[in-house]
Amino acid sequence: MTTDSVIIGWAHSNFGKSEAADIEGLIADVGYAALTHAGIGPEDVDFATIGVLNSGFSKQGFEGGLISAAMPEMRHVPAVHCENACATGSAALYTAIDFIESGRGDVALVLGAEKMTAVSNAEVGDILLCGSYRREEDQVENGFAGIFAQITQSYFQKYGDHSAEMAMIAAKNHANGMNNPYAHLKKDFGFEFCNQISDKNPFVAGPLRRTDCSLVSDGAAALVVASRAAAQDMKRAIGFRARAHKNDMFPLSRREMTAFEGAHQAWANAKDQAGITLEDLDLVETHDCFTTAEMIEYEAMGLTPVGQGWKAAREGWTRMDGRLPVNPSGGLKSKGHPIGATGVSQHVMAAMQLTGEAGDMQVKGASLAGVFNMGGAAVTNYVSILERVR
């Protein structure tokens, strides 16, 4: 299955602590740049989506309306705000693709943004608990890190303590992030630092160390998607060989929390649509909100059997020189995790690889890329298989 939509342009801000005052400023930074990259103007856009979690990061809601404030030329373009926890960016992208493939228009602008650093760390932790089932999980200590601490502890109980392999994942992603000009934290910490408890790398929640947790970041990313007919004369086109979206039970108490069954189903669906096996992929950008997540995602994508994701880290399968490079961008661990921007950013990183524009991040000869973006503790799961059309 090949979808009718292609990516024709993109833009990406630096992730970290942004000087932009708010979401409006972040939108303006990437919106115009993405249109320029695609070789079109605001007048060519038929529809716009914006992914922003917010949920308390700002008193300003109605982010779909902010597009017109940031980009006045688009005041009459229909626009919607999408939110799906940490998969908000992919939700915005898939909504735009659905618009195009419904035949209602030919070109859509997809924006993803978040301003997280304007509130305290305690507030960040509480806000991010919106991605958990508060009726049962609201009192978990240490915010969303506490949720993944429970998942990690459960994994260790079932399959053994694999803190060392999690440190290998962290070290890999930080090393990769050194080559990403947009990354929040460009520092190669190395395995020993990531594996040891210290004043600079303390326990955050349960067995999770600071280096096991993604960063609190500001940032934005944008994509321009178009129908294949409209993209015929465009400079570049990245197609979707497949795209899949699967959900799972929200309350962790009602499922096996370490299984990531929704993620497994999304990957299986996407591979089936695309007519490929995992061995056909040249790289994957996956959702490493915590190193535990990346380890279990190896299992969900089919790289290892269940309970053996640690083995891929231990044996270097996912390094840049391994059998399947995972997170050449540095992932959320190094690049940063401005919630609403993350899914859009992952697709930008993959598109750059496929056009040979990834610079020092480049996976040589990349022609087929996978993207996995999830919301909550693998509650909503998106998988895209991307290929270069032109």
C-alpha positions in Angstrom: 0.0 0.0 0.0 1.3 3.4 -0.9 -0.6 6.5 0.2 -1.4 9.5 -2.0 0.3 12.0 0.2 4.0 13.1 0.1 6.2 15.4 2.1 7.5 18.2 0.0 9.1 20.5 2.6 10.0 21.0 6.2 11.6 23.1 8.9 13.0 22.5 12.3 13.9 24.9 15.2 16.7 24.4 17.6 15.4 22.4 20.6 16.2 23.5 24.1 15.3 26.7 26.0 13.8 28.9 23.3 13.9 32.7 23.3 10.5 32.7 21.7 8.0 34.0 24.2 5.3 31.5 23.4 3.8 29.1 20.9 3.0 31.9 18.5 6.6 32.8 18.1 7.6 29.1 17.6 5.0 28.7 14.9 6.3 31.7 13.0 9.8 30.4 13.1 9.1 27.2 11.4 5.9 27.8 9.4 7.3 30.2 6.8 10.6 28.3 6.6 8.8 25.1 5.8 6.8 26.8 3.0 10.0 28.3 1.6 11.7 24.9 1.7 8.7 23.4 -0.2 8.9 26.2 -2.8 5.3 27.5 -2.1 3.6 30.4 -0.4 0.8 30.7 2.2 -1.7 31.2 -0.6 -1.0 27.7 -1.8 -2.1 26.0 1.5 -5.5 24.5 1.7 -5.5 23.3 5.3 -3.3 23.5 8.4 -3.0 21.4 11.5 -1.1 22.2 14.7 0.0 19.8 17.3 0.4 21.3 20.8 -0.1 19.4 24.1 -0.3 22.5 26.4 -2.5 21.0 29.2 -1.2 23.8 31.4 2.1 24.9 29.9 0.3 28.1 28.8 -3.1 29.8 29.6 -3.5 30.3 25.8 -5.5 27.6 24.3 -7.2 27.4 20.9 -3.9 26.9 19.2 -5.6 26.4 15.8 -6.4 30.1 16.0 -2.8 31.0 16.8 -1.7 30.1 13.2 -3.4 33.2 11.9 -1.8 35.4 14.5 1.7 34.0 13.7 1.1 33.8 9.9 -1.5 36.5 9.0 -1.5 35.4 5.3 -3.3 32.3 6.4 -6.1 33.9 8.2 -8.8 32.2 6.0 -7.1 28.8 5.8 -9.1 26.2 7.7 -7.0 25.1 10.7 -7.4 22.6 13.6 -5.5 21.9 16.8 -4.6 18.2 17.5 -3.7 16.7 20.8 -2.8 13.0 21.5 -0.3 13.2 24.4 3.3 12.7 23.3 2.1 11.5 19.8 0.4 14.9 19.2 2.7 15.8 16.3 1.9 12.6 14.5 -1.8 13.1 15.1 -1.5 16.5 13.4 0.4 15.0 10.5 -2.1 12.1 10.0 -5.0 14.6 10.2 -3.4 16.6 7.4 -2.9 13.5 5.3 -6.5 12.4 5.9 -7.6 15.9 4.6 -5.6 15.5 1.4 -6.6 11.9 0.8 -10.2 12.8 1.3 -9.9 15.0 -1.9 -10.8 18.2 -0.1 -7.5 19.9 -0.9 -4.0 19.4 -2.3 -1.6 21.1 0.2 -1.5 21.1 4.0 0.9 22.7 6.5 1.6 20.7 9.6 3.0 22.4 12.7 4.1 20.9 16.0 5.3 23.0 18.9 5.6 23.2 22.7 6.9 25.7 25.2 7.8 23.8 28.3 10.4 25.7 30.1 8.3 28.6 31.2 6.9 26.6 34.2 8.7 24.9 37.1 10.0 21.4 37.0 7.3 20.4 39.5 4.6 21.8 37.2 6.1 20.0 34.2 5.9 16.7 36.1 2.2 17.3 37.0 1.3 18.5 33.5 2.8 15.5 31.9 0.7 13.2 34.1 -2.2 14.2 31.7 -0.7 11.4 29.6 -1.6 8.9 32.3 -4.9 7.6 33.7 -5.3 10.1 36.5 -8.1 8.2 38.2 -5.6 5.5 39.2 -2.2 7.0 38.5 -2.5 10.6 39.7 -0.6 10.0 42.9 2.4 8.4 41.3 5.5 10.1 42.6 7.9 12.0 40.2 5.3 12.7 37.5 5.4 10.7 34.3 8.9 9.5 35.1 7.2 7.6 38.0 4.9 5.8 35.5 7.9 4.6 33.5 9.7 3.7 36.7 6.9 1.3 37.4 7.2 -0.1 33.8 11.0 -0.5 34.3 10.7 -2.2 37.6 8.1 -4.6 36.1 10.4 -5.3 33.2 13.3 -6.0 35.6 11.2 -8.4 37.6 10.3 -10.4 34.5 13.5 -10.3 32.6 16.3 -9.2 34.9 18.0 -5.9 35.7 19.1 -4.3 32.4 20.2 -0.9 33.7 23.5 -1.4 31.9 21.8 -1.9 28.6 19.6 1.2 29.2 22.8 3.1 29.8 24.1 1.8 26.5 21.0 3.2 24.8 21.4 6.6 26.5 25.1 6.7 25.5 24.3 5.8 21.9 21.7 8.5 21.5 23.8 11.2 23.1 26.7 10.2 20.8 24.4 10.5 17.8 23.0 13.8 19.1 26.5 15.3 18.8 25.9 15.3 15.0 22.4 16.9 15.2 22.6 20.7 14.8 19.0 21.0 16.3 19.7 18.9 19.4 19.0 20.2 22.9 22.0 18.5 24.5 25.0 18.0 22.3 27.2 16.1 24.7 28.7 12.6 24.4 28.4 11.3 28.0 29.7 7.8 27.3 28.5 4.6 28.8 30.4 4.8 32.1 28.8 8.1 33.1 25.3 7.0 32.0 25.7 3.7 33.9 26.9 5.2 37.2 24.9 7.0 39.9 26.5 10.3 40.7 25.6 13.9 41.8 25.2 14.7 38.1 23.4 11.5 37.2 21.1 10.7 40.2 18.1 8.4 40.4 15.0 10.3 39.3 12.3 7.7 39.9 12.8 4.0 40.8 15.6 2.6 38.8 15.5 5.5 36.2 18.6 7.7 36.3 18.7 11.2 34.9 20.4 9.9 31.7 17.4 7.5 31.3 15.0 10.4 30.9 14.3 12.7 28.0 14.7 16.4 28.3 12.3 19.2 29.0 12.5 21.3 25.9 11.0 24.1 23.9 10.9 23.8 20.1 8.9 23.5 16.9 8.9 21.6 13.6 6.9 21.8 10.5 6.1 19.7 7.4 4.4 20.5 4.1 2.4 17.6 2.7 0.7 17.5 -0.7 -1.1 15.1 -3.0 1.1 13.3 -5.5 -0.6 15.2 -8.3 0.2 18.6 -6.7 3.8 17.5 -6.0 4.7 16.5 -9.6 6.7 19.7 -10.2 8.1 20.0 -6.6 11.8 19.7 -5.9 11.4 16.8 -3.5 8.8 14.3 -2.5 9.0 11.8 0.4 6.2 9.2 0.3 4.4 7.1 2.9 4.9 3.5 1.9 2.6 2.8 4.9 1.2 4.5 8.0 -0.5 2.8 10.9 -2.2 4.0 14.1 -3.2 1.6 16.9 -4.3 2.3 20.5 -4.1 0.3 23.7 -5.8 0.3 27.1 -5.2 3.5 28.9 -5.1 2.3 32.6 -1.9 0.4 33.1 -3.8 -1.8 35.6 -5.8 -3.4 32.8 -2.9 -4.6 30.6 0.6 -6.0 30.8 2.5 -2.7 31.0 5.8 -4.1 29.6 4.2 -5.6 26.5 3.5 -2.5 24.4 0.9 -4.5 22.4 -0.5 -1.4 20.6 3.0 -0.6 19.4 3.5 -4.1 18.2 0.2 -4.1 16.3 1.1 -0.7 14.7 4.4 -2.0 13.6 3.0 -5.2 12.3 0.2 -3.3 10.4 2.7 -0.9 8.8 5.1 -3.6 7.7 2.3 -5.6 6.2 0.9 -2.5 4.4 4.4 -1.7 3.1 5.2 -5.3 2.1 8.5 -5.3 4.0 10.3 -6.9 6.8 12.3 -5.0 9.4 15.5 -6.0 7.6 14.4 -3.8 4.7 14.6 -0.6 6.8 17.8 1.5 6.7 17.0 3.4 9.9 14.3 4.0 12.5 13.5 7.2 14.5 11.7 5.9 17.6 10.2 7.4 20.7 12.8 7.1 23.5 11.0 9.3 26.1 12.9 7.0 28.5 15.6 4.4 27.7 13.2 1.7 28.9 10.8 2.7 26.1 13.4 2.4 23.4 14.4 -1.0 24.8 10.8 -2.3 24.8 10.2 -0.8 21.4 12.9 -3.0 19.9 10.7 -5.9 20.9 7.5 -4.2 19.6 9.0 -3.5 16.2 10.2 -7.1 15.9 14.0 -6.6 16.2 14.1 -9.0 19.1 11.8 -11.5 20.9 9.8 -10.2 23.8 12.0 -9.8 26.9 15.2 -9.5 24.9 15.2 -5.8 23.7 18.2 -5.3 25.9 20.2 -7.7 23.7 20.0 -5.3 20.7 21.6 -2.6 22.9 24.2 -5.0 24.4 25.3 -6.3 20.9 25.2 -2.9 19.2 22.6 -3.7 16.6 21.1 -0.2 16.8 24.3 1.8 16.7 25.1 3.9 13.6 27.3 1.0 12.4 24.8 -1.7 13.4 22.3 -3.8 11.5 19.5 -1.1 12.1 20.5 2.4 13.2 17.9 3.6 15.7 17.7 7.3 16.4 20.5 8.7 14.3 19.2 12.1 15.3 19.9 11.4 19.0 16.3 10.7 19.6 14.2 12.4 22.3 17.1 11.6 24.8 19.5 14.0 23.1 17.5 16.0 20.6 14.8 16.9 23.2 11.1 16.3 23.7 9.0 19.4 23.2 5.8 17.3 23.3 3.7 18.7 20.4 6.7 19.0 18.2 8.2 15.5 18.7 6.2 13.5 16.1 6.7 16.2 13.4 10.4 16.4 14.3 10.8 12.6 13.9 9.3 12.7 10.4 11.5 15.7 9.5 14.6 13.8 10.7 13.6 10.7 8.6 12.9 12.8 5.5 16.3 14.5 5.8 17.9 11.0 5.8 16.0 10.0 2.7 17.0 13.1 0.7 20.6 12.9 1.8 20.3 16.2 3.7 21.1 14.8 7.2 24.7 16.0 7.2 26.8 14.3 9.9 23.7 12.3 11.0 23.5 10.7 7.6 22.9 7.0 7.3 24.7 6.1 4.1 22.4 5.0 1.3 19.2 5.4 3.3 16.2 4.7 1.1 13.6 3.4 3.6 12.9 4.7 7.1 10.6 3.9 9.9 9.2 6.3 12.4 7.5 5.4 15.7 5.8 8.0 17.9 3.7 7.1 20.9 1.5 8.9 23.4 1.3 8.0 27.0 2.8 4.7 28.1 2.3 3.2 24.6 -1.4 4.1 24.6 -1.6 5.6 21.2 1.0 4.4 18.6 1.9 5.7 15.2 4.2 4.0 12.7 5.2 5.6 9.3 7.3 3.9 6.7 8.8 6.6 4.5 10.6 6.4 1.1 11.9 8.9 -1.3 9.7 9.4 -4.4 11.8 12.2 -5.8 
